Amino acid sequence: MKKYLPYFAGVMMSLIFGFSFIFSKAALETLSTFELLFLRFTTATITMSLLILFGVVKVNLKGKNLKPLILVAIWQPIIYFIMETKGLQYTTSSEAGVMMAFIPVLVAVLAAFLLDEKPSKLQWIFIVISVAGVLTIVLGGGNLEAGGQLKGIIFLLSAVFSAAMFNIYSRRASQNFTPYETTYSMMILGMIVFGILYLIQGLINGDINILSKINTQVSISIFYLGVLSSVFAFLLVNYSLSKLPASQSSVFANLTTVVSVIAGITIRGESFETYKLIGAVMIIVGVWGTNYFGILNKNRA
């Protein structure tokens, strides 16, 4: 039973992340990017601190080299969430979910250079299929002419790259840090960096009264994003990454894609054109093939 826990963790975090795009879109109707991220990671840090205070989780960073954790946090949450949140301002939550499905393929490519996990010829074929799926989504709807949507896709692709790098560096950090220590460090550094960026933005715009913008919709969104999507889901992510190879743990992004697309269409009434469906299928097929033949190669080794 214990051997299935990393997979259960992956499924749960995929469900949580799948709905997170909807809550981010809802919050962005009232808050700016840095206001949302500051509130999200402040809530996450407070939640995690309470879990530590009451002994639910244990964190001990004394005397440890924190450089690996800083590198993890730079990629995610800092770079990733800036790119994802900016991308959501120009695209739909379902489009964001589709783009996130590309993460495992990029992880496989980066792992070849950073972790010496070389893809096989069959894996390269499926990697190309996934890349073609991304290009289908980017070019299929004439997005090159729709400047705003193209800008959103570029932001989301930057988020994908950041998430892939996070997968690599989190796996390295797991050799010396527990999932709780990695997650807590991510939350604290996210709160500090986004807090500074929020203050700079507020001083420039002459608006730092964030409390006046908190309503019921924002409160629900911040709770979901700060407690469930940041703390609980990231604990599950880092646990999964500590037990599974990076290329396998990242494949749960497929489920996140399915959930986000269905939720975006049914809850927010977003459109999902045929070319997006074709691109999404190509990405998912490519991810499946990259992961499946990667496992076969390891079993034969």
C-alpha positions in Angstrom: 0.0 0.0 0.0 2.8 2.4 0.9 4.3 2.2 -2.6 1.2 3.7 -4.0 1.2 6.8 -1.8 3.4 8.8 -4.2 0.9 8.2 -7.0 -2.1 9.0 -4.8 -0.3 12.3 -3.8 0.2 13.0 -7.5 -3.5 12.5 -8.3 -4.6 14.7 -5.4 -2.3 17.6 -6.3 -3.3 17.4 -9.9 -7.0 17.8 -8.9 -6.1 20.8 -6.7 -3.9 22.5 -9.3 -6.6 21.8 -12.0 -9.1 24.0 -10.2 -6.5 26.6 -9.1 -6.6 28.4 -12.5 -10.3 29.2 -12.0 -9.7 30.7 -8.6 -6.7 32.7 -9.9 -8.9 34.1 -12.7 -11.6 35.0 -10.2 -9.1 36.8 -7.9 -7.5 38.7 -10.9 -10.8 40.4 -11.6 -10.1 42.5 -8.5 -6.4 42.2 -7.6 -3.2 42.9 -9.6 -0.7 40.1 -10.1 1.6 41.0 -7.2 -1.4 41.7 -4.9 -2.7 38.2 -5.5 0.7 36.5 -5.2 1.5 38.4 -2.0 -1.8 37.5 -0.3 -1.5 33.9 -1.6 1.9 33.3 -0.2 1.3 35.2 3.0 -1.7 33.0 3.7 0.4 29.9 2.8 3.3 31.0 5.1 0.9 31.6 8.0 -0.8 28.2 7.4 2.5 26.3 7.2 3.8 28.1 10.3 0.8 27.0 12.3 1.2 23.4 11.2 4.8 23.6 12.4 3.8 25.4 15.7 1.3 22.7 16.6 3.7 19.9 15.6 1.7 18.6 12.6 4.9 18.9 10.5 8.5 19.2 11.5 11.0 21.6 9.9 14.6 21.9 10.9 16.8 24.1 8.7 19.5 25.0 11.3 23.0 24.5 10.1 22.0 23.4 6.6 23.2 24.8 3.3 20.0 26.6 2.1 21.3 27.3 -1.4 19.4 24.3 -3.0 16.2 25.6 -1.4 16.8 29.1 -2.7 17.3 27.8 -6.2 14.1 25.8 -6.0 12.1 28.8 -4.8 13.6 31.1 -7.6 12.1 28.8 -10.2 8.9 28.1 -8.2 7.1 30.0 -6.8 8.9 33.2 -7.8 9.4 33.0 -11.6 6.7 30.4 -12.2 3.8 32.2 -10.5 4.7 35.6 -12.0 4.6 34.0 -15.5 1.5 32.0 -14.8 -0.5 34.8 -13.3 0.5 37.2 -16.1 -0.4 34.6 -18.6 -3.9 34.1 -17.0 -4.6 37.8 -17.6 -4.5 37.3 -21.3 -5.7 33.7 -21.7 -8.4 31.4 -20.3 -7.9 28.9 -17.4 -8.5 26.0 -19.8 -5.7 27.3 -22.1 -3.4 27.6 -19.1 -4.2 24.0 -18.1 -3.4 22.7 -21.6 0.0 24.5 -21.7 0.9 23.1 -18.3 0.6 19.6 -19.8 3.8 20.3 -21.7 5.8 20.4 -18.5 6.7 16.6 -18.4 8.1 16.8 -21.9 10.3 19.7 -21.1 11.4 18.0 -17.9 12.5 15.0 -19.9 14.5 17.3 -22.2 16.1 19.2 -19.4 16.8 16.0 -17.4 18.9 14.8 -20.3 21.3 17.7 -19.8 21.0 18.3 -16.0 20.4 14.8 -14.6 22.0 12.7 -17.4 18.7 10.9 -18.1 19.0 10.6 -21.8 15.7 10.1 -23.8 15.5 7.2 -26.2 14.8 7.6 -29.9 11.1 6.7 -29.3 10.9 9.3 -26.5 12.3 12.0 -28.8 9.5 11.1 -31.3 6.9 11.8 -28.7 8.7 14.9 -27.5 8.4 16.2 -31.1 4.7 15.3 -31.1 4.1 17.4 -27.9 6.0 20.3 -29.3 3.9 20.1 -32.4 0.8 20.2 -30.1 2.0 23.4 -28.5 2.6 25.0 -31.9 -0.9 24.0 -32.9 -2.4 25.8 -30.0 -0.1 28.9 -30.5 -0.7 29.2 -34.3 -4.0 27.4 -34.8 -6.3 30.3 -33.8 -4.4 33.0 -35.5 -2.9 34.0 -32.1 0.0 35.7 -33.8 -2.4 38.5 -34.8 -4.2 38.5 -31.4 -1.4 40.3 -29.6 -2.9 39.9 -26.1 -3.4 36.1 -26.4 0.0 35.6 -27.9 1.5 37.5 -25.0 -0.4 35.2 -22.7 0.9 32.1 -24.4 4.4 33.4 -24.2 4.0 34.0 -20.4 2.5 30.5 -20.0 5.4 28.9 -21.9 7.8 30.8 -19.6 5.9 29.3 -16.7 6.2 25.8 -18.2 10.0 26.2 -18.4 10.1 27.5 -14.8 8.0 24.5 -13.6 10.3 22.1 -15.5 13.4 23.6 -13.8 11.6 23.4 -10.5 11.1 19.7 -11.0 14.8 19.2 -11.6 16.0 21.3 -8.7 13.4 20.0 -6.2 14.5 16.5 -6.9 18.1 17.5 -6.1 17.0 19.3 -2.9 15.1 16.2 -1.8 18.4 14.5 -1.2 19.1 16.8 1.8 15.7 18.3 2.8 12.3 16.9 3.7 9.2 17.8 1.6 8.1 20.0 4.5 11.3 21.9 4.6 11.3 22.5 0.9 7.7 23.6 0.9 8.1 25.9 3.9 11.1 27.6 2.3 9.2 28.1 -0.9 6.3 29.8 0.9 8.5 32.1 2.9 10.6 33.2 0.0 7.5 33.7 -2.1 5.9 35.9 0.6 9.0 38.0 0.9 9.7 38.5 -2.8 6.0 39.1 -3.8 5.6 41.4 -0.8 8.5 43.6 -1.9 7.2 43.6 -5.5 3.6 44.5 -4.3 5.0 47.4 -2.2 7.1 48.7 -5.1 4.1 48.5 -7.5 1.8 50.1 -4.9 4.1 53.0 -4.2 4.5 53.6 -7.9 0.7 53.6 -8.5 -0.1 55.3 -5.2 -2.2 52.4 -4.0 -1.1 50.1 -1.2 -4.5 49.7 0.5 -4.9 46.0 -0.4 -7.4 45.4 2.4 -10.1 47.5 0.7 -10.0 45.1 -2.2 -10.8 41.9 -0.2 -14.3 40.7 -0.8 -16.0 37.3 -0.6 -14.8 36.2 -4.0 -11.2 37.3 -3.3 -11.3 35.7 0.2 -12.5 32.3 -1.1 -9.9 32.4 -3.9 -7.0 33.3 -1.5 -8.0 30.5 0.9 -8.1 28.0 -2.0 -4.8 29.2 -3.5 -3.0 29.9 -0.2 -4.0 26.9 1.8 -5.0 24.1 -0.6 -3.0 25.0 -3.8 0.1 26.4 -2.2 0.6 24.5 1.1 -1.3 21.2 0.8 -0.7 20.6 -2.9 3.0 21.6 -2.8 3.5 19.2 0.1 2.1 16.5 -2.1 4.3 17.7 -5.0 7.5 17.6 -3.1 6.6 14.3 -1.5 6.0 12.8 -4.9 9.2 14.3 -6.3 11.1 12.8 -3.3 9.8 9.3 -4.1 9.5 9.2 -7.9 11.8 10.1 -10.8 11.3 13.7 -12.1 10.0 12.4 -15.4 7.3 10.2 -13.8 6.1 12.6 -11.1 5.6 15.4 -13.6 3.3 13.2 -15.7 0.4 14.0 -13.3 0.2 17.4 -15.2 -2.0 15.5 -17.6 -4.7 15.1 -15.0 -4.3 18.8 -14.1 -4.9 19.6 -17.8 -8.1 17.6 -18.0 -9.5 19.1 -14.8 -8.7 22.6 -15.7 -10.2 22.3 -19.2 -13.4 20.8 -17.9 -13.7 23.3 -15.1 -13.0 26.2 -17.4 -15.7 25.2 -19.8 -18.4 24.1 -17.3 -17.8 26.6 -14.5 -16.5 29.7 -16.3 -18.2 29.1 -19.6 -14.9 29.3 -21.6 -14.7 28.4 -25.2 -12.5 25.5 -26.3 -12.0 25.5 -30.1 -11.2 22.4 -32.2 -7.6 23.4 -32.8 -7.1 23.6 -29.0 -8.5 20.1 -28.6 -6.2 18.8 -31.3 -3.2 20.5 -29.7 -4.2 19.2 -26.3 -4.5 15.6 -27.5 -1.1 15.9 -29.2 0.5 17.2 -26.1 -1.0 14.5 -23.9 -0.1 11.7 -26.3 3.4 13.1 -26.5 3.7 13.2 -22.7 2.3 9.7 -22.4 4.8 8.3 -24.9 7.7 10.2 -23.3 6.9 8.8 -19.9 5.9 5.3 -20.9 9.0 4.5 -23.0 11.1 6.2 -20.3 9.8 3.6 -17.8 10.4 0.8 -20.3 14.0 1.8 -20.8 14.6 1.9 -17.0 13.1 -1.5 -16.5 15.4 -2.9 -19.3 18.5 -1.3 -17.8 
